[in-house]
């Protein structure tokens, strides 16, 4: 399955091979797929699961847009890690648990960025939540690529 997916992605990379390195193109495709999945899950969660309402927990109230983000992360975290590990950054020689820990760290930073940006766009700038989510996704994706490439799935050099 892995080789089939890679062959398909690499086939579409050929016209762009002069301008975009293969690993970057793979990240764009898999990251774009994960991001698109995230936006769709977010839309469904916000509009149809949460019915545009928030969650009342015993400790705090979680607004609808942020609750939808939490539900989205339950899908996109494992999907993103697996796609990055097995399709994009395959040259990494770090142990899987180290990759997962580092990936989780970057995801936590991304969650914080998502939270701040979505909350600001929705509550301060009065964007529709799905538009705020889409805009945030574009910004966070650029940060995430460089972080994952150089930190989570870096190549450990021998001394």
N, C-alpha and C positions, 0 to 999 in steps of 0.2 A: 504494500500500500504506500509506504514511504517513497519508494522509487517511482511509482506511478505519479504521485503528486509532484515530486521533484522534476520529473521529466516534463510534466505539463507546464509547471512554472518556468522551467528553463527554456521550453519551446517558445513561450511568449517573451522571454528575455532577449532572444536573438536580435530582434530589430533595435533594441535599446542597448545592446552590449557595448557600443562605442562610448556611451555616455554614463551608464549606470553599471557599477560592479555587480556581479551575480549575487553576492550576499546581500547587498543593499536592495536589489530588486526582489529577492526572496522575502526580505523583511517587509518591503512595501506591500507585497501580495498577502503574506500571512498576517501582517499587522493590520492591513486594510480589511482583511476578512474578519479578524477578531474585533476590530473597531466597528465594522458594519454590524456584526452580530451584537456587539454591545449596545449600539444605538437602537437596534430592533428590540432587543430584550428590555432595554430601558423604556422605550415607548410602550410596549405591551405591559410591562410591570406598572408603570405610572398610570396609564389610562384604563387598563382592564383588570389588573390584579388589585391594585391599590385604590382604583376608582378616584384618582386624583386627591386622595386623602392621605394623611400622615399616619404614623403609628404612635399610639400611646403605650409606653412601656412603664413599668413601675418606677423607673428612675428619671427618664426624660421623654420629651415629645420629639419624635423624628419626623420632620416635614416630608411630604410626599416626594419631592424631587430627590431628597437624600435617601429616603427609603428605597426608591427605585434604583438608585446607584448601588446600594448594598445588595439588592437582589441581582443586579447585573453582574457585579463582581463575583458572585457565586458561580457564574457560568464562564466569564471571560478569564478569570485567574488561571484555572487549570488548562483551559484551551490555549491561552497565550504561552504559558510555560512549555507545554508539550510541542507546540508549533515552533517556538524558538529553539528548543533543545534539539529536536529531531529534524528540522527542515532548514533552519537559518544558520545557527551558530554551531555547526557540527564539528568544527575544528577545535573547539574548546576541550582542553584536557583536564578541566576541573572536575572533581567528583560531583555526582548528581545532587547530593544533599547540600553541597556548598553552592552550586548553581541555584538550587531552589531557595536557599536562605537569602542569597544575594538578589535573586529575582523578587522574592517577597519584600525585601527592603526597598527596592525600586518601586514596586507596586504600592507600598505604603506611602512613599513620597508622592507617587502619582495620585493616590486617593486624597491625600492632603491638598494637592494642587487642584484636583477635580472639585473637592468640597469648597475650597475658597472661591474658585472661578465660577462654579455653578451657583453657589449661594449669592455671590456678588451680581452675577448677570440676572438671576431670577428676582432677587429681592431688592436690589438697588437700581439696576438698569431696566427691570421689568421685561426681560426677554421671556418668550415662551420656553418652558423647561427643555423640550426636545431640541430647540435651536441652541440653547445654552449648552446642552450636552454635546451637540455636534461641534460647536466652536471650541469647546474645551478639549475635545478629543483630538482635534488637529494640533493644538498647541502642545498637549502632553505627549503626543506621539513623537514629535521631534526630539523632545527631551529624553523620552524613553529609548529611542533607537541608540543614541550615543551612550546612554547609561548601560544598556544591556550589552552592547557590543564591547565596551571597554571594561565593564565591571562584572556583571553577572555571568557572562559567557566568555570572558577573556581567556587568553592562552597563558598558562603558567609556564614561565621559562625556568629551565633547570639551571642550577648554580654551578 
